[in-house]
Amino acid sequence: MSADQIFEKKNVLVTGGAGFIGSHLCERLLKEANVICVDDFSNSHPDNVNHLLQYPDFEFINHDVNLPLDLDKFDELDKFKVKFQGIQEVYHLACPTSPKDFEKLKLKSLLANSSAMINTLDLAVKYHAKYVFASSSVVYGDPTDTVDTFAENFQGIVNHLTPRACYDEGKRFAETCVETYRQMYGLDAKIIRVFTTYGPRMMLREGLFIPDFTLDALSGKDLVIYGDESFTTSLCYVSDVVSGIARLMATGPEVKLVNIGGDQIYRLVDVANMIIKMTDSSSKVVFEPALLFATKKGMPDLSYTREALGWMPLVRLEDGLQKTIDYTVANKEALLYNHDS
């Protein structure tokens, strides 16, 4: 008998739930589930989920998922009857993605793609839960002059000994963990390879270009691109990405790996100039040496994603940027205060 025949609402666990994508995912899942958000704020901020604390179907757990997680020890989860009902879905999103803080978060990245994988997959096995892991387009390696669009079956080339291998090779190992648990336990575990995503609640002053472009344009400061005019990326608005994640979880075990991302490539300098124009700013674009974590990104081949999920990106870049700008304008003082405090 399936859980939806037994229980009024399913219980879902989201690691990294106070992060940029994670907080938007928690919001969406609250429409249909009891949401257990797990985060330790090492790469996120409480403000991302403070507005969710008012909902009885939401519970926040301050925990480093790189350490084992015993849900039975949290009395606040009694309202979800976790000891009786367990959890039905696990979304593992926790992993640092800060370009500027990448060096100091290296071990966190390494553990998020190893120890945390085992911990969250073990939870899924314990509760017979479905599982979705947020992987990354970095598993395909860097785009080249001949290959900049990647299908799920593309065998990427990643140097496992580079300074950022804890993330790039880490995501590949993490995917191996998911597939191994599928094989060994029959777990309905899935992988979603997320391409560059943007929108409200991105971290500030961490080398993430769209929020920093927006703040600088509003302040009349130079917009800094860490690279040169050839720097390109695909872009997908966060609500589209969250929709893809939720759709993947809803599929059967035959769907186990999909790409999610924008289906156009943009030059970063063009995006920066769009933001300058949209904010009526006098700012200029300047270039600085590339950051270790800020690399060119390719574009997803979405053929299989459309077939398997019925998904495609819906939000136009202009509309997504406007929403991001509006959010930044409305929250500018609080955002800067929280960043500096």
N, C-alpha and C positions, 0 to 999 in steps of 0.2 A: 504494500500500500504506500503511495507516495506521500511526502510530507504535507503537500497542500491539501490532502484529504484528511489529515489528522489535525493540523494546526491552523489557527486563524491567520497567522502571519508567519512567514519564514524569518529565520534569524540569519543575518549576513554579517561577515567580518571584513573590514577594509583596513589593511595596513597602509601606513602613510596617508591615513584618512584626513589629516589636517594639512596636507600638502596642496599644491595648486590643483592638479587633476583630481586627487583623492577627495578633496572637500566638495568639488562639484559632483563627483560620483555619489558621495554620501547623500547629498541633497536629492539627487534623482531617485536613489534607492528608497528614501524615506516614504515615497509615494506608495510603496508596495511591501515594505519589509521593516522589521526591527533591525536597526543598524548599530553595530558595535565598531566604533572608530578607534583604531590603535595607532598611536604616534608618540614620539618622545621629543618633538620640536627641535631636533638637531638640524633639520633642513626645512622647517615650516614655521607657522606662527599660530598661536591660539585664536587670533582674530578670524582666521579662516573658518572656524567652526563654532565660535561663540554664539552666533545666531541660531545654531541648531540645538543648543543645550536646552532650549525651552520645550522641545518636543519630547513627549514621553516615549516615543519609539526610537530615540537616539540616546546612545550612551558612549561616553568617551573614556578610554583606558590609556593612562600615561604609562607606556611600556616600550622598551627597546626590543623590537621583534627579532633582533639578532640573538636574543636570549630566549630560551624556551618559554612558552606562554601556556599557563594552566588556567583556563577560564573558570574552573570550579572555585578558584581562590578569590574571585571578585564578587562580593556580596551584592554589588549594585546590578549585577546581571541576573539576579533572582527574578526580577520582574519579567524577564524574557524566558524564564523557565529553562535556562540553558542546560541545567543538570538533567532535565527530563527530555527536552526537545533537541538539545544540541544546536549545531549550526548547519545550515543547508548550503551556504555558499561562502567561499573565501576568495577575496580579491587581494592579491599581493602587489602593491604599488610602491612600497617603501624602498627608497634608494636615493641617495644624494645626487643632485644634478646641477650643482652650483659651479659655473666656470671659475669664478674668482676664489671660491673656498675649496676647490677640488683637491688641492694638495693636503690640506688639513683634514679632509674627509675621506682620504683614500682608504683607510682601514674600514670605515663605515661602509664604503662602496663594496669593498671586498667581502665583508660579512653579509651585506644585504643580498649579494649574489651567490652566497654559499650557505652559511649557517642559517640565515633567515629563510632560505628556500626549504631547507630540511625541516625547520620548525613549523613553517606554514603548511607544507605538504603533509607532515605528520598529523597536524590538526585535521586536515581534510580526510586523511585515512581514518583517524579516530572517529570522526562524526559522519563518515560516508558522504562528505560534502562535495559539491562541484567546485572547481578551482580555476581561476584565471590569473595568469601571471603577465604583468606589464613588462614586456621586453622592449627592445629598442631597435631602431633602424641601424644602429652602429654594428650590428652583427653582420651586415652586408659588406662592411668595409667602406672605404672612401669612394665616392663617385669618380669616374674617369672621363676622359674626352669621348670615349666610345660607349660607356655604360653609366647612365645616371638614373635609370628607372629599374626598380628591383621587384621581381616576383618572389613569392615565398620559396620557390625551389632554387633560387640563386645561391650558389655556394660562395659566400663571401670570403675575403682574405683579410684576416685581422692579425697583426703582430702581437703575440701574447707576452712580449717582454718590453713593451713601450711604457713610458711613464703613466699612461692612462689605461693600461691594460686591465687594471682592477675593475674598470667599468666595461670596456669594450669586450675583452675576453671573458670578463665576469658574466656578462649577459649571455654569452654563448654557453658557458658552463651551467648557468641557471636554467637555460632551456633544456640542457641535457638532464638536469635534475627532474624537470617536469615530465619529460618523455620516459625517463627510467621509472618514475612512480606510476605512470600509465601502464607500462609493461609489467611491473612487478605486482601492483595492487589492483589493476583494472580501474584505476581512478579516472573519472571524467575530468581530466586536467587539460587546460587550453593555454595557448600562448598568443598574445596580441603584440605585434611589433609596431610600436608607436613611433611615428615620424614627428617632426617638430610641431609643437602645439603652443598656442598662445591664447591669452584672454585675461580677464580679471583674476586677481590674487596671485599672479606670478611674483616671485621674490624680487625685491628691489635692490639695486646696486650690487648685484651678484654676477654681472656680466651677461645677463639675459637681455637680449637687445631690445625687444619691443617695450617692456616696461621702462627701461632706462631711456630709450629714445623719447618716450612720451613725457617722462619727468623733465628731461633736459629741454625738450621743445617748449613745454609749458613755462620753463624758467628762463628761456632765451639763451641756454648754454649750447655749446657745440655737441652734436650727436656723434658719438664715437663708435666707429666700426673697427673691431679687432680683426684686421685683415686688410684686403684691398678691394678694389671695385669689382673684382671677379667673384667675390664671396656670394654664394647662392644657397638657397634653401627652399624646401617646400614648406607650406604653412597650413595648419588646420586649426579652426577655432575649437575651443575646449568643449563646447556643448556637443559638437559633432563627434569628437573623440569619445566622450562619455556615452553617447548613444551607441557607438560601435562596441564599446566594452560591454554594455548591458545586453546588446543583441547577441554577442558572442556567448555570454553566459547562458542565454536562453536556448542555445542550440543543443543538439544531441551530441553524443560522444564521437560521432563521425567527423565533426568539425573540430579540429584541434590546433590550427595555426592560420592566422590571418594578418594582413597588413592593415593599418589604419593611418590615414594621413591625407594631406592635401594633394590634389592631382595636377598642380601647376608648380613650376619652379620660378622663384623670384630672385632678382638681385637685391641684396640687402640695402644697397645704396638707393634703389628705387623705393623700397619700403620706408626708409628713413625720410626721403623727400616727401612721400605721401603723408607721413605723420606731421612733418613741418607744415605742409599745406593745410591739413585738416585742423591743426591747432592755431593757424594763422600766426605762425612763429617767425621770428627773424633769425633763427638758428641756422648754422651751417653744418655740413657733414665733414668730419675729419677722420683720418685713419691712423690706427696704432697697431703695433705688433700683435699677432694673433695670440689668443689665450690657448692654453693646452686643451681645454675642454670645448672650445669654440671652433669647430671644424665644419667644412662644407658638408652639407647633407643632400642626399639624393631624393628621389621622388618614388612613392610606392606605385607598383602596378596593382590596381584595384580590381582587376578582372575577377579573381576568385572571391574577393570580399563582397562584391556586388551579387555574385551568384549565391554564396553561402549565407550571407546576412541580409541581403536586400538593402545594403547600406551604400551611401555615397555622401561626400561632404556637401552640405547645403548652404552654409553661411559664406557669403562672399567676403573677400578680404576687406573691402571697404567697410562693410557692415560690422565685421568683427573688430576691426581697428577702432571704429567709432564707439562700440560698446566698451572696449578696453580704455579708450581715452575718457569716456564719460565716467567710468568707474574711478579712474585715477584722479580726475578733477574733483569728484565728490568726496574722495577719501585721502586727498593728497597730504594734508597736515597730519592725520592719524597714521598714515602709512610711513611718512618720514620719521615721525616721533617713535613709532614702534621699531623702525629699523635702527635708529640711533640709540635707543634705550637698552 
